[in-house]
Amino acid sequence: MKQFRPGKVIQTVKGTPLTIVKYLTEGGQGYIYDIEHEGKHRILKWYKPEKVNKPDKFYQNLNDNARRGSPSDSFLWPITATERTDGSFGYVMELRQDGYHEFTEFLTDCKRIHFNTFKANVEACIRIVSAFQILHHHGYCYQDMNDGNFFINPSSGDVLICDNDNVAPNNKEAFIIGTPRYMAPELVVPAILGPDEEGNERKTKPSTSTDYWSLSVVLFMILCMGHPLEGERWLVPLLTPQNERYLYGSGATFVYDPSDGSNRPNPKVHANVIAFWKPLPPYMKEAFHRAFSKDAIRNPGKRLREIDWLKVLVRFQAEIRRCHNCGGEVFMINAKDTPCDECGKLQRVERKLRFRDYAVTAFKGVRVYRCMLESCNAENALTRVGTIVANPSRPGLYFLNNTDMTLEGRTAKGTVKQIPPNSVVPIKPGITVSAYSGSFTIE
Ligand SMILES: [Zn+2]
């Protein structure tokens, strides 16, 4: 297609015209332009007409999404569609802020683009799970999750999700099947689900369950910098469509499947995965074992949901601390004294917070979330209960109440103390802090 020239004006559905400033790049589905719209620099994605499946319905869905508005700030959501003109159409979205990189760059150019800390890796995972929880809660499914959809800030772990034009109400309309490496196995090879009640092959389409699969793939890739199904079996001279159907569909096998070692990572080709997997805490490994079990591969109902991921990820985040000697990161699993991998210095646990299922070391910056205290749904999981802080003018560590409720602290002797919002209680052994229907005890 002939590209638009700078200065061209296109009408939007919202009624506010946009002006092309310059052409930026080309993607699989369309062209990207820098534009001026409503007095701001924004982005226009303009579709290649031959790349749009069911254009009338797609256009309708795009307009519906723009009208409903973004479910969360993490999404670069369509602001408005353009009018249909010049044989196609497009949509307007906000410009991405500086400091973010496409996740693909983390995977392909890891010497240049990498997370500054492992804590930022985990933060990115939490943000992605949280964004998808919100999307699913609004009744959408994402459909096309892949490493080109996420822009991540390598210092903070902040995430922006783009390509939201394929987002559609769950189980309603499928415009795209997905990107092969990220697609649920039943979208690659429907036959793996077995025949339906009448003996026919099932029809599969993107849904929340297929999003759950893709979400687990993305989380594994962020934490291990490699693909969960790409082990020895992936080492074929040529990756033909037939090989792909086997690797990501009928023969899908997790590289660390505890009962099937036939697809382990290759030390030469998958060195990243081997290096990152080894130090993961046992509960993270177990979560991946479940997410990619043979059962979860063939049974979409067995996949890990957002709440399952949030529970392990917030724990993991709380267990990563800085070495007091060299500043490297140490995984203090279950609040045990742990030597630093980098300098060998033993990190001693002085105080810990004992939750229902586990304990975490008390140090500055540890966040307590609602899902650490009690069983709750994914919507409430990331409600911040408090943070461990240090007061520069007073020695010691304190628990800061981040809620808007007065929490209750109880000493070992049974004295009850009120902890109003934004106030602190010292990290002293024997104190139990109650919030919602749960509590934790300082040891
Ligand atoms: Zn160290």
Residues whose N, C-alpha, C, O or C-beta is under 5 A from the ligand:
A	BS01	ZN	C323 N325 C326 G327 G328 C340 E342 C343 G344 K345
